[in-house]
């Protein structure tokens, strides 16, 4: 593990909303509102991920769901209107679609762009091997489509989502999207797989179950730590059940994960096993103006 700093490249990004830029040329900065610790952690992780993975050459970008993703869009806007005018942004659901539209970015669809340069998304939990649980927001079917369609899939989250083994931080169970007609049978099948108390997720502000954007029900299935140690095997076993549309286990898909910590630093985990801890990121330094950047892979 290493301790380092990520310093965003300098230059001005025109048209940044809700910021006040100062200075000129190298070291151009912006004044940002102060956030409470968890939100500040999310912002730092999102900004660092965008600066490292959303490059000027990227034209098709997947935008995920969750509470960290608004900061992803915020940082992309700061890259400047010149580069963003040439990009298309594909959302995973209603929340990310609204973020794209409200930011004045080009709204795309996976029907038109089945190959995506990079997708950045949140997660409910990420283990040391970058396996993730997603689906707390009931969007994991579409999130997985965009993750698989992307050349790079990157996760951003706060420190509460960082764990050693899946199921230790996210204790609500594996989210499973199912065809409504099949939910009772699938719940019986999950019991046979070892989830003795699988629950149909119910709506909080409506009577009846949660219904996803794709008209699925959600089952939350808790499994023992011994089972969760092999998320790929568990994913396969659940996905093979008739009636299952998608499983909220994202095994071996992410290239990197960025976690904002309570002390303002960032922890970065890479798919090659490299871990950086104690990373300092200056959120008030603007990202490079995209057309002024010399691209390096």
C-alpha positions as CSV (number, residue, x, y, z in Angstrom):
1,X,0.0,0.0,0.0
2,X,1.2,3.5,-0.8
3,X,0.5,7.0,0.4
4,X,0.5,9.7,-2.2
5,X,-1.4,12.6,-3.7
6,X,-3.5,13.1,-6.7
7,X,-3.2,16.6,-8.0
8,X,-5.6,17.6,-10.9
9,X,-3.9,19.1,-13.9
10,X,-4.4,22.8,-14.1
11,X,-6.3,25.2,-16.5
12,X,-9.6,26.8,-16.7
13,X,-12.9,25.0,-17.3
14,X,-15.4,27.4,-18.8
15,X,-19.1,27.3,-17.8
16,X,-18.8,25.7,-14.4
17,X,-22.0,26.0,-12.5
18,X,-22.1,26.7,-8.8
19,X,-18.4,27.5,-8.5
20,X,-16.3,30.7,-8.5
21,X,-13.0,30.5,-10.3
22,X,-10.0,32.6,-9.3
23,X,-6.6,33.1,-10.8
24,X,-5.5,32.5,-14.4
25,X,-3.3,30.0,-16.2
26,X,-1.6,27.3,-14.2
27,X,-3.2,26.6,-10.8
28,X,-6.6,27.9,-11.7
29,X,-8.9,27.3,-8.8
30,X,-12.6,27.3,-7.8
31,X,-14.4,28.1,-4.6
32,X,-16.7,25.1,-3.6
33,X,-19.3,24.9,-0.8
34,X,-18.1,23.1,2.3
35,X,-19.8,19.8,2.8
36,X,-20.2,17.6,5.9
37,X,-17.6,14.8,6.1
38,X,-19.4,12.0,4.2
39,X,-20.5,14.2,1.4
40,X,-17.0,15.7,1.1
41,X,-15.6,12.2,1.0
42,X,-17.9,11.3,-1.9
43,X,-17.0,14.5,-3.8
44,X,-13.3,13.9,-3.4
45,X,-13.6,10.2,-4.6
46,X,-15.8,11.2,-7.6
47,X,-13.5,14.1,-8.7
48,X,-10.4,11.9,-8.5
49,X,-12.0,9.1,-10.5
50,X,-13.2,11.5,-13.2
51,X,-9.8,13.2,-13.5
52,X,-8.0,9.8,-13.9
53,X,-10.5,7.9,-16.0
54,X,-12.6,10.4,-18.1
55,X,-10.2,11.5,-20.8
56,X,-10.6,14.0,-23.6
57,X,-10.7,11.2,-26.1
58,X,-13.7,9.6,-24.5
59,X,-16.9,10.3,-26.4
60,X,-19.4,7.9,-24.9
61,X,-19.7,7.9,-21.1
62,X,-21.9,5.9,-18.8
63,X,-23.4,7.6,-15.8
64,X,-24.5,5.4,-12.9
65,X,-26.8,5.8,-10.0
66,X,-26.5,6.6,-6.3
67,X,-25.5,9.4,-4.0
68,X,-21.9,9.8,-5.2
69,X,-22.8,10.1,-8.9
70,X,-24.0,13.8,-8.8
71,X,-20.4,14.7,-8.0
72,X,-19.2,12.7,-11.0
73,X,-21.4,14.8,-13.3
74,X,-20.3,17.9,-11.5
75,X,-16.7,17.2,-12.2
76,X,-17.4,16.3,-15.8
77,X,-19.1,19.7,-16.3
78,X,-15.9,21.3,-14.9
79,X,-13.9,19.7,-17.8
80,X,-15.5,22.3,-20.0
81,X,-18.2,22.8,-22.7
82,X,-15.8,22.3,-25.6
83,X,-15.1,18.6,-24.9
84,X,-18.5,17.8,-23.5
85,X,-20.3,19.1,-26.6
86,X,-18.7,16.2,-28.5
87,X,-19.7,13.6,-25.9
88,X,-22.8,11.5,-25.3
89,X,-23.8,10.4,-21.8
90,X,-25.8,7.2,-21.2
91,X,-27.7,6.9,-18.0
92,X,-28.5,3.8,-15.9
93,X,-31.9,5.1,-14.7
94,X,-34.1,8.1,-14.0
95,X,-31.8,9.8,-11.5
96,X,-28.8,9.8,-13.8
97,X,-30.9,10.8,-16.8
98,X,-32.1,13.8,-14.9
99,X,-28.6,14.7,-13.9
100,X,-27.5,14.6,-17.5
101,X,-30.5,16.6,-18.8
102,X,-30.2,19.3,-16.0
103,X,-26.5,19.7,-16.8
104,X,-27.2,20.4,-20.4
105,X,-25.2,17.4,-21.5
106,X,-26.0,15.2,-24.6
107,X,-28.3,12.4,-23.5
108,X,-27.6,9.1,-25.2
109,X,-29.1,5.6,-24.9
110,X,-27.4,2.2,-24.9
111,X,-29.5,1.3,-28.0
112,X,-27.5,3.8,-29.9
113,X,-24.2,3.4,-28.0
114,X,-23.8,-0.3,-27.1
115,X,-20.0,0.3,-26.6
116,X,-19.1,2.8,-23.9
117,X,-15.6,4.3,-23.3
118,X,-16.0,4.5,-19.5
119,X,-18.8,4.0,-17.0
120,X,-18.6,5.5,-13.5
121,X,-21.0,4.3,-10.9
122,X,-21.5,4.0,-7.2
123,X,-21.8,0.7,-5.2
124,X,-23.3,-0.5,-1.9
125,X,-20.2,-2.5,-1.0
126,X,-16.8,-3.3,-2.6
127,X,-14.4,-6.0,-1.5
128,X,-10.6,-6.3,-1.8
129,X,-10.9,-7.9,-5.2
130,X,-13.2,-5.1,-6.5
131,X,-16.2,-7.4,-6.5
132,X,-19.2,-5.3,-5.7
133,X,-22.8,-5.4,-4.4
134,X,-25.1,-3.1,-6.2
135,X,-28.9,-2.8,-6.3
136,X,-29.8,-0.9,-3.1
137,X,-31.4,1.6,-5.4
138,X,-33.1,-1.1,-7.5
139,X,-31.2,-0.1,-10.7
140,X,-28.7,-3.0,-10.9
141,X,-30.0,-4.5,-14.1
142,X,-29.3,-1.4,-16.1
143,X,-26.2,-0.6,-14.1
144,X,-24.7,-4.0,-15.1
145,X,-25.6,-3.4,-18.8
146,X,-23.6,-0.2,-18.8
147,X,-20.8,-1.7,-16.7
148,X,-20.4,-4.6,-19.1
149,X,-20.7,-2.3,-22.2
150,X,-17.8,-0.1,-21.0
151,X,-14.2,-0.5,-21.8
152,X,-13.5,0.7,-18.2
153,X,-15.9,0.4,-15.3
154,X,-15.0,2.5,-12.3
155,X,-16.6,2.6,-8.9
156,X,-16.9,5.7,-6.6
157,X,-18.1,5.6,-3.0
158,X,-17.4,6.7,0.5
159,X,-15.5,4.7,3.1
160,X,-18.6,2.9,4.5
161,X,-18.7,0.9,1.3
162,X,-15.1,-0.4,1.5
163,X,-14.9,-3.9,3.0
164,X,-12.8,-7.1,2.9
165,X,-15.6,-9.5,2.1
166,X,-19.0,-8.8,0.5
167,X,-21.8,-8.9,3.0
168,X,-19.8,-7.6,6.0
169,X,-20.7,-3.9,5.3
170,X,-23.9,-4.3,3.2
171,X,-26.0,-6.6,5.4
172,X,-29.3,-6.2,3.7
173,X,-28.5,-9.1,1.3
174,X,-27.8,-9.6,-2.4
175,X,-30.4,-7.6,-4.5
176,X,-32.0,-9.8,-7.1
177,X,-34.2,-8.5,-9.8
178,X,-36.9,-11.0,-10.8
179,X,-39.9,-11.3,-13.1
180,X,-42.9,-10.7,-10.9
181,X,-44.6,-13.9,-12.1
182,X,-41.7,-15.9,-10.7
183,X,-40.9,-14.2,-7.4
184,X,-42.4,-16.9,-5.1
185,X,-40.6,-19.7,-6.9
186,X,-37.3,-17.8,-6.9
187,X,-37.6,-17.2,-3.1
188,X,-38.1,-20.9,-2.6
189,X,-35.0,-21.6,-4.8
190,X,-32.9,-19.1,-2.8
191,X,-33.8,-20.9,0.4
192,X,-32.3,-24.1,-1.2
193,X,-29.2,-22.1,-2.0
194,X,-28.8,-21.1,1.6
195,X,-30.7,-17.8,2.0
196,X,-33.1,-18.8,4.7
197,X,-34.7,-15.4,5.1
198,X,-34.9,-13.9,1.6
199,X,-37.3,-10.9,1.5
200,X,-39.4,-9.3,-1.2
201,X,-38.5,-5.6,-1.1
202,X,-41.5,-3.5,-0.2
203,X,-42.1,0.1,-1.2
204,X,-41.7,2.7,1.6
205,X,-44.1,5.3,0.2
206,X,-46.6,3.0,-1.5
207,X,-48.4,-0.2,-0.8
208,X,-46.9,-3.3,-2.3
209,X,-43.4,-4.3,-3.6
210,X,-40.7,-2.1,-5.2
211,X,-41.0,-2.2,-9.0
212,X,-37.9,-1.4,-11.0
213,X,-37.6,0.7,-14.2
214,X,-37.8,-2.6,-16.1
215,X,-40.9,-3.8,-14.2
216,X,-39.1,-6.3,-12.0
217,X,-39.5,-7.1,-8.3
218,X,-36.5,-7.0,-6.0
219,X,-35.6,-9.9,-3.6
220,X,-33.0,-9.2,-1.0
221,X,-31.2,-12.5,-0.1
222,X,-28.7,-12.7,2.8
223,X,-26.1,-15.5,2.6
224,X,-23.5,-16.7,5.1
225,X,-20.0,-15.3,5.1
226,X,-18.7,-18.7,3.8
227,X,-20.9,-18.4,0.8
228,X,-20.1,-14.7,0.2
229,X,-16.4,-15.5,0.0
230,X,-16.9,-16.7,-3.5
231,X,-19.2,-14.0,-5.1
232,X,-18.6,-15.2,-8.7
233,X,-19.9,-18.7,-7.9
234,X,-22.8,-17.3,-6.0
235,X,-23.7,-15.0,-8.9
236,X,-23.7,-17.9,-11.3
237,X,-25.9,-20.1,-9.1
238,X,-28.5,-17.3,-8.6
239,X,-28.4,-16.2,-12.2
240,X,-29.2,-19.7,-13.4
241,X,-32.5,-19.7,-11.5
242,X,-35.5,-19.4,-13.9
243,X,-37.2,-16.0,-13.3
244,X,-34.1,-14.1,-12.3
245,X,-33.5,-11.1,-14.5
246,X,-30.2,-9.9,-12.9
247,X,-28.2,-10.3,-9.7
248,X,-26.6,-7.4,-7.8
249,X,-23.2,-9.1,-7.6
250,X,-20.7,-7.4,-9.9
251,X,-17.8,-9.9,-9.9
252,X,-14.5,-9.1,-11.7
253,X,-16.0,-6.1,-13.6
254,X,-14.4,-3.0,-12.1
255,X,-11.0,-1.7,-13.1
256,X,-10.7,0.7,-10.1
257,X,-12.6,1.8,-7.0
258,X,-12.2,5.2,-5.3
259,X,-13.3,5.6,-1.7
260,X,-13.6,9.0,0.0
261,X,-12.5,8.8,3.7
262,X,-13.7,10.7,6.7
263,X,-10.4,12.5,7.1
264,X,-10.6,13.9,3.6
265,X,-8.2,11.4,2.0
266,X,-9.0,8.9,-0.7
267,X,-8.3,5.1,-0.8
268,X,-7.9,3.7,-4.3
269,X,-8.1,0.0,-5.2
270,X,-7.1,-1.2,-8.6
271,X,-7.9,-4.5,-10.4
272,X,-4.2,-5.4,-10.4
273,X,-4.2,-5.5,-6.6
274,X,-2.5,-2.1,-6.1
275,X,-3.9,-0.1,-3.2
276,X,-3.2,3.6,-2.4
277,X,-4.2,4.9,0.9
278,X,-4.0,8.4,2.4
279,X,-4.3,10.0,-1.0
280,X,-4.8,13.8,-0.9
281,X,-6.9,15.4,-3.6
282,X,-7.5,19.1,-4.0
283,X,-11.1,19.4,-5.1
284,X,-10.8,23.2,-5.6
285,X,-8.2,22.9,-8.3
286,X,-10.0,22.8,-11.7
287,X,-9.4,19.9,-14.1
288,X,-7.6,20.6,-17.3
289,X,-9.5,22.2,-20.2
290,X,-9.9,19.2,-22.4
291,X,-8.7,20.6,-25.7
292,X,-5.5,21.8,-24.0
293,X,-4.6,18.4,-22.7
294,X,-2.0,16.2,-24.3
295,X,-3.5,12.7,-24.1
296,X,-1.5,9.9,-22.6
297,X,-2.8,6.4,-22.2
